[in-house]
Amino acid sequence: MTHEFRAPADLTVLPADAIRIPGKSLRRYVYVILSVLTAISGVYIMFDILRANDLTTLEAVILVLFGISFTWLALAFWSGLFGFILQMLRIDPLTLKSTKGMLEDTSPISCRTAVVMPVYNEDTHRVIAGFEATLRSLEKTGEIAHFDFFLLSDTTNLTIAQAERDAWQLLQERLGDLGKQAFYRRREKNIARKVGNLAEFCQRWGANYENMIVLDADSIMAGDCLLKMVRAMQANPRTGLIQTIPIPVRQTTFFGRFVQFAAVLYSPMLATGLAFWQTDAANYWGHNAIIRMRAFIDHCGLPTLPGKAPFGGDILSHDFVEAAMLRRAGWDVFLLADLEGSYEEVPCNIIDYAKRDRRWVQGNIQHLGIVDTKDLHPINRMHFLLGAIAYITSLIWLLMLVLSTADAVVRAINSNVYFTEVYQLYPNWPIAKTELIVALILLTTTLLMGPKLLGVIVALTHRRKQFGGARAIIKGTIIETIFAVLIAPIMMVYHAYFVISVLLGFKVNWDSQDREGRLLPWGECIARTSKMTTAALAWGFMTYTYAPIFFWWLLPVLTGLVLAAPLVRYSSSLDWGRGTRNHKIFLSPDETSEDPVLSHLNELLAVEHPPLAAPAPIPALPADNWTDMPHRAMDDYVPVKR
């Protein structure tokens, strides 16, 4: 049957504890104006430097590329600075009220919520352990009666599929009566990827729930965090989605701990800045978020885009688009930057990390084809643009470096040619505006490194014990910064290659991720980096031969590329990872004071369950309560009635 959702009685009257956002438009204007003024300043200084010796066509191209990348830096800097100010003053980024002494919402839960975990050919043991840890954590709150849990499998590997059923049967035996609130469903065909997986769930059972909390295969969430998300939805009936900040945990390799430390050190501050100017038009990252079921079903049935890749076909980075559809329809979308207990895992080495980015590159570039969709909120258009530029910037930086090298070599070869015209009376003496060059370097360094420094200041002021003390924070930051500088050129080359391959229409594979620690073999490291290393050696030799002064400016980039193979190899080392922890480097809050849900996860992972005597059958499912989920064209929508 078709179910009609029960709308809130009056969406125009908000509860007393609902989120209210003062100065919404003013915040955005201030953010944009400051970012634009900063970008204009940097571009003008660069223009003034280049025009001193006659602006060539090559340098004009460099100036345009510099303008795009510098604007990106300016936007990131001001967002980080806003987050720094708010975190230092302990001010909520949405309400602008002090967070000191703020009372926690303990209102009764009056709605039903489904916690769903879509999976696709994942490590079964890890998936079940994370699923159970989250469920048990919620059970301890005493509020689990308001929730049901669903493991939504799209696994295509038959061996893994049977392993999932076997593990599920063992889980049901451990859960006992609690197992009546946990369900496993496997689709035999992975139609429309994760979008299709969730859509089928919403159509079959979505009508039974007011909310849906979406987890990823590597997500872990504390029960208290789940309750806070549900209560926030209850208190804000006009809200369609609330996104939390998933913090990386459980990393064992050097690279994994590097990513984990950087994320937990900087992400809360950066997210606070984002929440400040995005206000009620925040983004969605696909997991560790709560969604109002009625809003999602009514407005997030995504179509297949016309044409071929990269802009046609299934919408890959669907989360950005779903947030945009909700906001366009009139639903608020919030980012709660201070909500703790939301965790995820990340790829443990540079190669697997880059593979994950390859999927995101195509999905984000695809957004450029829908950025002009009818009636989108300006902030959502900005999300689409910035998401694509985040990766395209790598290609821009690489082009800038190559073109700057060519310009330096040409000028070095012609350095003694002062008469460039046949009837020229006066020579063209080269002009070096040293003061402007220094000013531009300082400004660029401030935009790049400023947010890092601000994040460290916040940690030293408010979170020192969580990171093992001031000395541990400083040690970790120094090593994190050095390593980030070394691998930045490697990631730049990977991302540039991904962008080019996407624009050429190469197909993206949507495989499961390897998140457990592993030491990469030398053969794989060399195979994945040999081309960039060879190119860097040739690049460096040519530059040193013809433009030795420019070579020294280029050296930090060349160093990372030449050392790419050993950097990839040794950063995947579990021994190096354990060494950093033993020496209190890259310590994170989950290690200094581990959340019980993470402790329980580790306990579950340490248990090896014996195989079943016979293969487990397909588990029973709740009766279908069918709801149509319309898949409209991007420009076709019905705004929610207030």
N, C-alpha and C positions, 0 to 999 in steps of 0.2 A: 504494500500500500504506500501511498505518498503521505508523508507527515508534514503538517504545517507547524513551523516553529512558533513558539510563544514569545512574542516580542516583549521587552520591558514595558511596563504600564505607561511610562512617560519619560522619553529620552531627553526632554527639555529640562527636567528637574533632576539635578544631581544630588546624591547623598552628601551629608555634611563632610565626610572624610574623602570625597573624590578629589582627584588631582586637579588643581587649578593653576594655570600658567600665566603669570603676569608678564606684560611687555613682550608678547610673542613675536609680533612683527618687528619691533624695535631691535630685538636680539639679532634677528637675521640680517637686518640692514647694517647693523654695526659690524657683524662678522664679515659680511661681504665687502663693505667699504674698506675696512682695515686690510683685508686680504688683497683687494685690488690695488690699494695705494702702495702696499708693500711690493706687489708684483711690478707695478709701474716704475717704482724707484729702482728696482734691480735691473729691469730691462733698459731703462734710460741710461744707467751707469754703463751697462754693457755696450749700448749704442754709442755712447760718448767715447768709449775706449776704442771701438772698432773704426769709427769715422775719422779718427785722428790721422790715419794713414790711407785715407780714401777707402770707402766701404765697397768691397768687391761683391760680386754675385754670390760667391761661396760664403762670404761672411754674412751676407744678408740672410741666407738660408740658416746659418748657425744662429743668428739672432732670433729668428722665428722659433726655432727648436728650443732655444734657451728660454724664450718667453713662456712657452707651454710648460716646460718643466719647472721653471721658477714660480709660476703661478700655483702649481701643485704644491710646492714646498711652502708657499705663503699660506695657503688654505690649511695645510696640516699644522703649521706652527701656531696660528691663531686659535685653532680648535684646542690644541694642547695647552696654550696659555690660559684660555678660559677654564679648562679643567683644573689646571694648577691652582688658580685663584680660588675656585669654589672648594676644592679639596683642602687647601690650607686653612680656609675660613670655616670649614665644616658646614657648607651651605648646600642644600639640595638643588641640583641643577634644573629641576622642573618647577618646583614651587618657590624657589629662592628663599626658603625658610631654613633656619638653623636646624641641623640634625642632632644637636646636643639635647639630650633628654627627651627626644621624640618617642612617643608612646607607640608600642607595637600593636597592630590591629589584631585583636583576638575575637572578633565577631564570629558567631556561629556560621558554619558553612551550610548553605542551603541549595547547592547545585551539584550536579553530577559531572564528573570529569573523566575523560579517557586519557590514559597515558599510553602513547603509541611509540613503538620503536621499529621503524622500517629497516630491514637488513637485506644485503645482497651478497651472497657468496663470502660471508665473513667467517672469522675464526669462531666456531660454535662455542667453545669453552669460554672464551672471553665475553661473547654476547650474552650468554645465559648468566654468567657471573655478574655482569653489570646490571642486567635486568633484575636479578634477584636482590642484589644489594640495594638498588633504588626502592624496590617494593618493600623490603624488610625495614628500610629506614622510615618509610611512610607508615608502616604498620606500628612502629614504636611511638608515633605521635598520637595514636588512638583515633585517628580520623579516616582510616582507610576505607570505611564503609561508603564513603562518598566517591570512591574511585574504582575504575576497572583498568586492568593492564592488558595491552595487546602487543604481541610480537608479530609483526607483519612481514613475512618472508617473501622475497622475490628471487630467492636462490634458484639458479639454473643448473648448478652442479648437483647431480643426483646423489652422489656420495655425501656431500655436505647436507643436502636436504634430509637424507635419512638420519644423519648425525643430529640434526636439529630436532627431529621428531623423538629420537631416543633421549636426548638431553632434556627435552620438554617433559617426557613421561617421568624421568627421574625428578625433575623440578616439582612436578605436581605431587609426587609422593612426599617430597620434603615439605611442601606447603600445607598439605592436609586440606582442611576446610577452606583455608585462604585461597586455595587453587581455584575455587569457584569464581574468583574475581580476576583470573588471569587466563588469557586465551592465545592460542597460536593459530595463525592462518598463513598458508602458503599459496601464492599464485603460481601456476605452472608456466605462464608466459609473462616476461618482464615488459609488458606493454606500457609505453610512456614513462619508463623508469620510475623514479620515486614519486613523481607527480601522479602517475597512474596508480601506484600502490596506495597512496593516501586517498586519492579520489574514490577508489573502490571501497575503502573502509568507510569514508563519509557517506557514501550512498547506501551501504548495507546497514550500518549501525550508528551513523552520526546523529540520527534523530533521537537517540537514547540519551544524549549528553548535551549539556550547555557549553562545555569547553573541551579542548583537546590540547594536551601537552605533548609536543613532538620532541622525541629524543633521537640522537644519532646512534649508530652501532657502537660507538665508543663513549657515549654519554654516561655520566653518573650524576645523579642529583640527590641531595639530601632531602629527607621528608619535610623538614621545616621550610626549605626553599619552595617545595611544591605547594605547601599550604599558603605561603605568602603570595605566590603567584595567583592562586585561586581567589584569595581574599581581595587582592588588588583588582581582579576582574569583577568581583561582586560589587566593589565600591565604585566602580567606574563603568556603568552600563553602556556608555557610548564608545567604549574601547573594544577594538577588534583583535588586537594583538599586543602582547607584552614580551619583549626580548630581554633575556638576561645576558650577562657576560660570561661565557664558558671559559674557565681557567684551565690551562693544560696541567696535567698531573701524571705521576707514575713514570717519569722518564728516566732511563737508565744509561743511555749513551751520552757522550760529550755533547753532540749536536742537539739531542733531545732535551738535555738539561739546559743548554744555552737558550733554546727557544722557550722552554718553560719559564726560565728565570726572567727573560726579557718580557714575556707576556704578562706575568704576574706583577712585575715591577712597573710597567708603563701602561698596561691596558686600562686599569681602573681610572687613572687620570685622563687618558685620552677618551675613554667612553663617557666620562663626566662632561668633557668639553663637547662631544657629539650631542649628548642629550640636551645640553644647554641651548644650542641653536637649532637642532632638529625639532625640539619640543614634541608636538603630537604627530609628527610626520617622520618618525624614526624608521630605520630599516629592519629587515628580517634576515637572519643568517641561516635559516633552514633547520635549526634544532635548538634545544634548550630554551624553548619559548612556549607560551600559552596562547591559544587562538580561540576566539569565540566561534563556536561551531556554526551558528546561524549565519554569521557574516562570511565565513570561509566558503560555505556551500553556495551561498547566493552569488558571490562575486569572484571566487578564485578558481573557477573552472576554466583553465587556460587552454587556448586553442593551439593547433599546430600552425606555425607561421608559414605563409606562402613562400615559394622560392627555395633555392638551395642554400647550403651552408656557405658562409658562417652566419647569415642573417635569417635563413629559413629553417624549417623543420621544427622538432620539439624544442620548447623553451628549456634550456639547460639550467641556467641559474634562475630557477623558478622563484626562489625566496624573495629576491628583490622585487620581482614583478607582482607577487602576491601581496607584498606590503603596499605597493603602489596602487593595486586594485582596491584594497581595503580603504586606503586613504581617499582615493578618488570617490568612492561610494559614500564617504562621510564618516567612516569609522576612524577613531583615534588609534595611532600606533605609537607605543611608548618604548623607550629603552630605559630600563631600571639598572643604572650603573652600579648601585651599591648593594645589590642583592647577592648575598653569599650562599655558597653551597651548590653552585652550578659548575660542573667540571666536564672536561673532554680530554682526549688523548690526541697526540700529533705524530706524524711520521718521524721516525727516529734517526734518519740520515738525510743528507742533502739530496740524493738521487730520488728517494721516495717522496720527499717534500716537493721536489720539482715536478714529479709525476702528478701529484695532486694539483699543483698550480696549473698544469697543462689543461686540466678540465675546466678550471675556473677562468682561465684566459678566454677560452672559446665562449663560455657562458656569458662573461662580462662584455666581450666585444659584440656579441649578439644583441645586447641592449642598445647599442647605437642605432640599430634598425627600428627600435620601437620608442625611442626617446621622444618622438613627436606625436605619440599617441594622444588622442583627444582628451582634453580636460584633466590631464595629470597634474598633481600638485607640483609646484616648482621645485620643492625639496626632493621629490622623487625623481624628477628629471635630473637633478644634481647627483643623486645616488647613481643613476645609470651612467652619467658622464664620468664621474670620479672613479667608479668601479672599473670602467674600461681604461681610463687614463692611467690608473694605478699600474697596469701592466704595459700599456703602450709607452709609458715614460721610460721604461728600460730600453726599448728600441730607440727612443729619442736620444737618451744619454749616449748610447752606443754610436749613433749617427753623428752626434755632436763631437765625440772624441775622435772618430775617424776623419770627419771633415776638418776639425781643428788641427789634426796632425797634418793633413794635406796642406792646409793653409800655412802652417808653420814651416813645412818643408819648402813650399814654393817661395815664401818670403826669405827663408835662409839662403836658398839658391840665388835669389835676386837681391841679396842684402847689399851688394856693392853697386847696384844699378840705380843711379840717382837721376838720370835723364831718360825719361820714358817716352818723350815725344821728339819728333824730328827737329822742330824749331823751338825747343824749350830753352828759355833764357836762364831760369833759375832752377837749381836742383831740388828734388823732393827728398828732404832729409827725413829719416824715420823719426817718429815721435812716440815716446813711451810715457803714458800718463800713469806713473807709478802710484800716485796717491789714490787714483780711482781704482786701479787694479787691487790695491791692498784693501780698499773699502769694500769692493765687491766680494773679495775672498772672505772678509770678516762677516759681511751680511749673509752670505751663503752658508758659512759655517754655523752662524747663529741659528738660521732656520733649520739646518740639518741636525745639529747637536743640541740645540736649546731644549726641545722637549725631553730629551734623555736626561739632561741636567735637572730639569724641573721635576721629573719623575723621581729622581734620586733624592731631591730635597724633600718631597712629600713623604717618601719612605723613611728617611732619617728623622723626620719630624713626628709622624703619626704611626709608623708601622715598623719601627726599628726591631722590636723583639720578634716580630713575625719572620724576619729574614736572618735571625741569628746575631743581631747586633750591628752597630755602625761599621765595624771593621769588615764584617762579612759582606755588607752591602757595597762598600767601596771596592773591595777586592773583586767581587763578582762583576761590578759595573766596568771596571778597567779591562778585565779579561773579555767580557762580553763586547765591549766597544772595539777592542783590537780584532777579535775574531769576526765581528760584523763587517769591519772594514776589509778584511782579507777575503771574505766570501761574497761580498757585494758584487764584485765584477763577475764572479761565476754565475750568480743568480741573474745578473743583468744579461749575460749572454743567453742563458736558458730562456728567460722570458722574451727576449728579442726574437729568438728562434721560434718560440711558441706563437708569438703574435704573427710573424711572417707566415708560418705554416697554416694558421687559422685563416688568414686573409686569402691564402691560396686555395682554401677549401678542403684541406686535409681533414679526414674524419677523426673525431675524438673517441677514444675508448673509455668506457665507464666501468673500470674494474674496482674490486675491493682494495683497501689500503692495508699495507703491512705496518702495524704500529708497534709491534714488539721489537726490542733491541736486537740488532744483528751487526756483526762486523762485516763490512763489505769486502769481498775479495779484490786483490790488486787488479785482476783482469777486468772486472766490471768497472772499477774506478778509472782505469786507463782508457777503456773503450768509451766511457761517457765523457771524457775530458780531453782526449788527445788532440782533437781538432782545434779546440780553443787554445790549448797550450802551444801548439805549432804556430798558429796564427799570431799569438802574443810574442813569441820569440822573433818571428819575422818582423812584426810591427816594431818591437823594441830596437832591433838591429838597424832598421831603416831610420827610425827617429834619432837614435844616438849618432848615426853617421852624418845625417844632414842637418838635424836641429837638436844638438845636445842639450841646450837649455830647456827646451820643451820636454825632452826625455825625462828629466828629473821631476817635472810636474806630472808626467804620465806614469811614473814608477809605481805608485800605490796600486794602480789598476793592473799594470803588467805583472806585479808580484803575485797577486791573487790568481791570475790566469796561469802563470808559469807553474805555480805550486798547486794547481787545482787537484791533481790526482792524490798527492799525499794529504791535502786538506780534507778531501772527501773520505779518504780511507780512515785516517786517524780520528776524525770527528765522529765516525760511526763506532768507535771503540767503546766497549762496555767497561774495560779497565780504566780508560781515561775518565769515563763517566763516574765510576766509583771513586776514582782519585779526587775528582772535584768535590764530591760529597764529603769524603774523609777530611779534606782540607778546608771545609766550610766555604766552598766556592759554588756559586749558583744555588745557594740554599733558598727554598721557597716556603711559604707558610704551611703548606700541607706536609712538609717534612719536619718543621720545628714543632708543630702541634697538629697532628693528623686528624682530620675529620673522621668520626666513627664510620661513616658510610664508605670511606676509602679503606679504612682498616678491615672492614668486613669484606670488601671486594678482594683484597689481597688474601684473606683467609679462604675465600671461596675458590680463588684461582690456584691456591696451593693444594687443593683436594683433587685427587684423580679418581673419577668414578668408574667402577667396573662396567664392562660392556653388558648390555641386556642379553638375556638368554635367547630372545627372539626379537626381530625388528619391531619397533613401536608402530602402532597403527596411526592413522590420521586422527588428530584430536577432534573432539566435538566442538561446535561453535554455537554462539547464541543464534536465536532465530532472526532472520533478516527483518529489518524494519525500513523498507526501501524509501529513499529520498532522491528525487531527481537533482542532479548537479549540472546546471546548464553550462555548456562550453561555448561561450559567445566569442565573437570577433573582438579584437582589442579595443575598438572604438565603440562597442555596444555594451552599455551597462545601465543599471537602474539604481539611482542614488537611494540610500536608505532614508526613510521618512522620519523626520524628527517630531 
